[in-house]
């Protein structure tokens, strides 16, 4: 049995990691750490995790994490690097923060306010590269993996097959995505109060300033084999979980619109968590709640000469915790789907 510690256990991402690990047959939950809640019972911060309710949250330290095979980090950006430097190299570390996702130091310093920490293998197994190779092969046996951001997961899986196949142009890509409020974390924020959010949608990070922009561009550039730039506008939706991303790109010259769908069918034919829905059926966030699945659909707008791809994920599951456990399975040599739900919860 593999033993896992969870750092940032009191937050939404940490709680979701624990929820999923409780169903994992090969991973035993060890230390729970979170500086803001150190000394508290886990049940006082995550009342739904009843099997772990009486576990006491420890302060985050290398000593608290000693003796574990796996460490999941669910920390704010800039907080992971110093802690990781104190962990043994043989420990498998899954960082759900942004610290090790970007390959270019300039991209990091433009969007973040902490020193650049370097890049780890990028943990999106289904991501298609320019030659058709999946990212999965880069994750097997790794001891350090950077778990993707939630928006980049939804957007990259929506667009990468078309860019890799050459049916989409890498220029003039426009993305508008709606996220549930859990994406902003568990800290109290006035603009996320129920009275402010209920019955209202609002944009934020407008004008190319959202921190997930360089990560999206990095992934799509790898798929296209050429530099990609995107216009990305996130919005806040009155729901607790979920991302619905609507992504549009120009159809490449000479491509028959009737053949476009084949690029996605080929890319995802054998993927257990990525589902291209039947024609005419469109993704809904309600259908992926609690699952590690991605639902996709696409259409060709022939009048505008653009392809529209819509994706839906649960930002806490496939967008964070489920993606982390999926990568942990690959790192440990386990079947990739072990312990992960494929179906959502309804109604």
C-alpha positions in Angstrom: 0.0 0.0 0.0 1.3 3.4 -1.0 1.0 6.2 1.7 0.1 9.7 0.7 0.3 13.0 2.5 -1.9 16.0 1.5 -0.6 19.5 2.1 -3.3 22.2 1.9 -5.8 19.7 3.2 -8.2 22.3 4.5 -8.9 23.9 1.1 -11.3 22.9 -1.6 -8.6 21.2 -3.7 -7.1 19.4 -0.7 -10.6 18.2 0.4 -11.3 16.9 -3.1 -8.0 15.0 -3.2 -8.9 13.4 0.1 -12.4 12.5 -1.1 -11.0 10.7 -4.1 -8.2 9.0 -2.2 -10.8 7.5 0.2 -11.9 5.4 -2.8 -8.5 4.5 -4.1 -7.6 0.8 -3.5 -3.8 1.3 -3.6 -3.2 4.6 -1.7 -3.5 5.0 2.0 -4.0 8.5 3.4 -1.3 9.6 5.8 -0.5 13.1 7.1 -2.9 16.0 6.6 -1.2 19.3 6.7 -2.4 22.9 6.4 -0.9 25.9 8.3 -4.1 27.9 8.4 -6.0 25.0 10.1 -3.2 23.3 12.0 -4.5 21.7 15.2 -8.1 21.4 14.0 -10.0 18.3 13.3 -10.5 17.6 9.6 -14.2 17.3 10.3 -14.3 20.9 11.4 -13.2 22.1 8.0 -14.5 19.3 5.7 -17.7 17.9 7.3 -18.4 15.7 4.3 -15.2 13.6 4.9 -16.6 11.6 7.8 -14.1 8.7 7.6 -11.4 11.2 8.3 -13.3 13.6 10.6 -11.2 12.9 13.7 -7.9 13.2 12.0 -5.9 16.3 13.3 -4.4 18.6 10.8 -0.7 19.2 11.2 1.4 22.2 10.5 3.2 22.0 7.2 6.8 20.8 7.6 9.2 18.3 6.1 9.0 16.4 9.4 5.2 16.0 9.0 5.7 14.7 5.5 8.5 12.3 6.3 8.0 8.6 5.5 5.3 9.1 2.8 5.6 7.7 -0.7 3.4 10.4 -2.3 2.9 14.1 -1.4 0.1 16.1 -2.9 0.6 19.9 -2.7 -2.6 22.0 -2.9 -1.0 25.4 -2.1 -1.1 28.9 -3.5 1.4 29.8 -6.2 4.9 30.5 -4.9 4.5 28.2 -1.8 5.5 24.8 -3.2 9.1 25.3 -4.3 10.7 25.9 -0.9 8.9 22.9 0.6 9.7 20.6 -2.3 13.4 21.4 -1.9 13.3 19.8 1.5 11.7 16.5 0.4 13.7 13.4 -0.7 14.1 13.0 -4.5 12.5 9.6 -4.5 9.2 10.8 -3.0 6.5 11.3 -5.8 5.3 14.9 -5.5 2.2 16.2 -7.3 2.0 20.0 -7.3 -1.5 21.3 -7.9 -0.2 24.9 -7.8 1.3 26.8 -10.6 4.9 26.8 -9.5 6.3 24.3 -12.0 4.0 24.5 -15.0 5.6 27.0 -17.2 8.8 26.4 -19.3 9.7 30.0 -19.8 10.9 32.2 -16.9 9.7 35.4 -18.7 6.2 34.0 -18.9 6.2 33.3 -15.1 7.6 36.7 -14.0 5.1 38.5 -16.3 2.1 36.9 -14.6 3.3 35.9 -11.1 5.0 37.8 -8.3 7.4 35.1 -7.0 10.7 33.8 -8.3 10.6 31.3 -11.2 11.1 27.8 -9.8 11.6 25.8 -13.0 9.5 23.3 -14.9 8.4 19.8 -14.1 6.8 17.2 -16.4 3.4 18.6 -17.2 0.5 16.4 -15.9 -2.1 16.3 -18.6 -1.8 12.7 -20.0 -4.3 13.2 -22.8 -2.7 16.4 -24.2 -1.8 15.8 -27.9 1.5 17.1 -29.2 2.4 18.3 -32.8 3.4 14.8 -33.9 0.3 13.2 -32.4 2.2 12.0 -29.3 0.4 12.2 -26.0 1.9 13.7 -22.8 1.1 10.5 -21.0 4.5 9.0 -22.0 6.4 11.7 -20.2 4.7 11.0 -16.8 5.3 7.3 -16.2 7.8 6.8 -13.4 8.2 10.5 -12.7 8.8 11.7 -9.1 7.9 15.3 -9.8 4.7 16.3 -11.8 3.1 19.7 -12.3 -0.7 19.3 -12.2 -2.4 21.6 -14.8 -4.6 24.5 -14.0 -8.4 24.0 -14.3 -9.0 26.4 -17.2 -5.9 25.0 -19.2 -7.2 21.5 -18.8 -10.6 22.4 -20.2 -9.2 24.6 -23.0 -6.2 22.5 -24.0 -8.2 19.3 -24.4 -10.8 21.2 -26.4 -8.4 22.6 -29.0 -5.2 20.5 -29.1 -6.5 17.8 -31.5 -7.5 20.3 -34.1 -4.2 22.2 -33.9 -2.1 19.0 -33.9 -4.0 17.7 -37.0 -3.6 21.1 -38.8 -7.4 21.7 -39.2 -7.2 24.8 -37.0 -5.0 27.9 -37.5 -2.8 28.9 -34.5 -3.7 32.5 -34.8 -6.9 34.3 -33.7 -8.0 31.8 -31.1 -10.7 33.1 -28.8 -11.8 31.5 -25.5 -14.6 32.5 -23.1 -15.0 30.2 -20.1 -17.3 30.2 -17.1 -16.1 28.8 -13.8 -17.9 28.0 -10.5 -16.9 29.9 -7.4 -14.8 27.1 -5.9 -12.1 27.9 -8.5 -11.3 31.0 -6.4 -10.5 28.9 -3.3 -12.0 28.7 0.2 -10.8 32.0 1.7 -13.5 34.4 2.4 -13.9 37.1 -0.3 -16.7 39.6 -0.4 -17.4 39.3 -4.1 -18.0 35.5 -3.7 -20.6 35.9 -1.0 -23.9 34.1 -1.9 -25.7 37.4 -2.1 -23.2 38.7 -4.7 -23.0 35.6 -6.8 -26.6 34.2 -6.9 -28.4 35.1 -10.1 -25.4 36.9 -11.5 -22.5 36.3 -13.9 -19.5 38.5 -14.2 -16.2 38.6 -16.1 -12.8 38.9 -14.4 -9.2 38.8 -15.6 -10.2 40.6 -18.8 -7.7 41.8 -21.3 -5.2 38.9 -21.3 -4.2 39.2 -17.7 -5.5 35.9 -16.3 -2.6 33.8 -15.0 -3.7 30.7 -16.9 -3.1 32.5 -20.2 0.6 31.5 -20.6 -0.1 27.9 -19.6 -2.9 27.7 -22.3 -0.6 29.2 -24.9 2.2 26.8 -24.0 0.0 23.8 -24.3 -1.6 24.8 -27.6 1.8 25.8 -29.1 3.1 22.3 -28.3 0.1 20.9 -30.1 0.4 23.2 -33.1 4.2 23.0 -33.4 4.1 26.8 -33.8 3.6 29.7 -31.5 0.0 30.2 -30.5 -1.6 33.3 -28.9 -5.0 33.4 -27.4 -7.6 35.9 -26.2 -8.9 34.4 -23.0 -11.8 35.8 -21.0 -12.9 34.0 -17.8 -16.2 34.5 -16.2 -17.7 33.7 -12.8 -20.9 31.6 -12.8 -23.4 31.2 -10.0 -22.5 27.6 -9.3 -20.0 25.9 -6.9 -18.3 23.6 -9.3 -17.6 23.3 -13.0 -16.1 24.9 -16.0 -17.8 25.4 -19.4 -15.2 26.6 -22.0 -16.3 27.8 -25.4 -13.2 28.0 -27.7 -13.2 29.2 -31.3 -10.4 29.0 -33.9 -10.2 29.7 -37.6 -10.6 26.7 -39.9 -7.4 26.1 -41.9 -7.6 26.9 -45.6 -8.6 23.9 -47.8 -10.0 21.8 -45.0 -13.3 20.2 -45.7 -15.7 21.1 -42.9 -17.1 17.6 -43.0 -13.8 16.1 -42.0 -13.0 18.3 -39.0 -14.6 16.1 -36.4 -12.3 13.2 -37.3 -9.4 14.9 -35.7 -11.0 14.8 -32.3 -12.4 11.3 -32.8 -8.9 10.0 -33.6 -7.3 11.8 -30.7 -9.7 10.6 -28.0 -10.9 7.3 -29.3 -9.2 5.3 -26.5 -9.2 7.9 -23.7 -11.2 6.8 -20.7 -11.8 10.3 -19.3 -12.4 12.4 -22.5 -15.8 12.0 -24.2 -16.6 13.5 -27.5 -20.4 13.6 -27.4 -22.6 12.5 -30.2 -23.4 15.1 -32.8 -26.1 17.5 -31.6 -25.4 16.8 -27.9 -23.7 19.6 -26.0 -21.6 19.5 -22.8 -23.2 20.6 -19.5 -21.4 21.2 -16.3 -24.1 19.3 -14.4 -23.1 16.1 -16.2 -19.5 16.0 -15.1 -19.9 17.1 -11.4 -17.7 14.8 -9.2 -16.2 13.0 -12.1 -12.8 13.0 -13.7 -14.4 13.2 -17.2 -14.2 15.9 -19.9 -17.2 16.3 -22.2 -16.6 17.8 -25.6 -18.6 18.9 -28.6 -17.7 20.8 -31.8 -19.3 22.5 -34.7 -18.1 24.3 -37.8 -19.4 27.8 -38.4 -18.9 27.8 -42.1 -20.2 31.4 -42.5 -17.5 32.7 -40.1 -14.9 30.1 -41.2 -14.4 29.1 -37.6 -14.6 25.9 -35.5 -16.4 26.1 -32.1 -15.4 23.6 -29.5 -17.1 23.5 -26.1 -15.8 21.5 -23.1 -17.1 20.9 -19.6 -15.2 19.7 -16.6 -15.5 19.7 -12.8 -12.8 22.2 -11.9 -12.1 20.4 -8.6 -12.0 16.9 -10.0 -10.6 16.6 -13.5 -9.4 20.2 -13.2 -7.4 19.6 -10.1 -7.6 16.6 -7.7 -8.7 14.0 -10.2 -6.0 15.1 -12.6 -3.4 14.8 -9.8 -4.4 11.3 -8.9 -4.5 10.3 -12.5 -0.9 11.5 -12.8 0.0 9.7 -9.5 -1.3 6.5 -10.9 1.0 6.9 -14.0 4.0 7.7 -11.8 3.4 4.6 -9.6 2.8 2.3 -12.6 -0.8 1.7 -11.7 -3.7 1.6 -14.2 -4.5 5.2 -15.0 -8.1 5.0 -14.0 -7.6 3.5 -10.6 -9.8 5.1 -7.9 -11.2 7.7 -10.3 -14.9 8.2 -11.1 -15.9 8.4 -14.8 -19.5 9.3 -14.3 -21.0 12.4 -12.7 -23.7 12.9 -10.2 -27.3 13.7 -11.2 -29.5 15.5 -10.7 
